């Protein structure tokens, strides 16, 4: 089998482990692959209607079902590329032994494997950014690069109508803060929207404020108290398990940054912020990937119903080969009232 063919690379990609990303893995549900160029989904906002009271013997009263809308959304196209030029194959590559050097062909295979892994990680970081954006703002806004990243098109925005924002009367790092009561209020917002809370993810400074609040420590779940301090456990990827709050909900702090589209470092969870909701509250769909894999009279468009599709193509004039990995995801909430975002500092 040609190891450089799309089919062979697809098989290799499916064997590669995906990079773990906290917000995506906590809050996103893999809703599957879509064959059309748009995803069709049901959208609703939660409500709690009471049953009507009637006089005995008069029968019942019609009760309307909760309404929902069927909407459609397009897929964004993520397509990082890496180039392998003649000069990349002449000298040692990173990690190569000084003695017993590889042949140019062996270097090319190793570069291809490493590039595929790097591009998969980059795509997953973009999915994480999409999940972060929907969770924090209730919107998915994307802009597309053109001309190999030198220009950008106008942004497209999907607004899901999220408004479950909460700000406490007293900041959590101030005297008189009622952290436990504020958490109850946050949970009630989600409950009223027909959601529930089983996980809280917060910025590290919020976790620090909790640790320093002696009143909250008294109400904290006893399984997590060690001489008056929160018993945090590092889980990797910037994630620390703090413990359970008084309602038995898991609490985590998340540190770390990502490089945004302006080239600036930005915190995964903004300072002073909490996200509270249930796991898999967002649905992630993947659309079809269509690409041309040959030139000349045999050129044709090929469509793949896959999450990630590789492409390898060369330039005779440039004496170089480019490797591309394409993915077409989109993220939509199943219930836009099923989580809350709080700014507590």
C-alpha positions, 0 to 999 in steps of 0.5 A: 500500500502507498503510505502517502495515499489518503486511504493509508493516512486515514487509517493511520490517523484513526489509530492516533490518540486524540489530544485531551482538551478539558472544555471540549471533553467535559462539555461536548458530545460527539453528535456524529458525522453529517453527509450534507453541507449543513447540520440540522438541529433542534433548538430549545429554551427550557421552561417549567409549566404547571399542570392546569387545575380543573373542576372535578368532572369537567374533563381536562385542559389542553396543555401546550408542549414546549416549543422548539425550533429546527435550525441549520448551521454550516460547518467551518473548515479547518485546514492546517498545512505543513510543507516539506522542502528539499532542505528539510531532508538534507540535514538532521531532523529534531531528535535524529541521532548524530551517528547513523543518520537517516536517509532522506526518504526515512526523514520524509516519512518521520516528518510526515508522521510528526506533521500529522500529529502536530496538525491533529493537535492544532485542530483539536485546539481549534475545537477547544476554542470553539467550545470555549466560545460557545460556553462563555458567550453563547455564540459561535463566531468564525472568520476564515483565512484566505491567501494562505493566512495573509487575509481574513474574511468577514466573521460569521456569527451563530447567536444561540441566545444565551443569557444565563450570566450571573454576578454575585452581590459581593465578590468572592475575594471580598469580606462578606462574600456568600460563596455557597449561597451564590452557587445555589443561585447559579444552580437554580438558574440552570435548573430553571432552564431544565438543565442540571449541574454536575461539574464546575470549571473555574479560573485559578484565581477563583479557586484561590478566593475559595481557599481563603474564605474561612466561612466557605471552608466550613460548608465545604464537603468534608471529604476535601478538607485537610486541616482547613485547606482544600485538598486539590489534586492535579490532573494534568492539562492545567486541570486541578480537581478541587473536590465537591461543593456542598451540593456534591458537584465536582469542582475543577480549576483550569489554568493555561493559555492558548494563542488566539487569532491575533497572536496573543496569549489568552487564558482558557478560563478568563480571570474571575470566571466560573462555568457551571453545567452538565457534561456533554451540554454541547453537540459537536457535528462534523461535516463532509470534507471534499478535496481534489487529490490529482491534477490533469485530466484525472482530477476529480473532487472526492468527498469523505465523511470523516472527522479529519482527512489528509491530503498530500500534494507536490509542487514540481516548480517549488521542489516541495511537498505539502501535507494538509489535514482538513476537518469541518466541525460545528458546535451547537447547544442542545439546550441553551439554558442548561449552563451558566457563566458567573463572574465572581471576582 
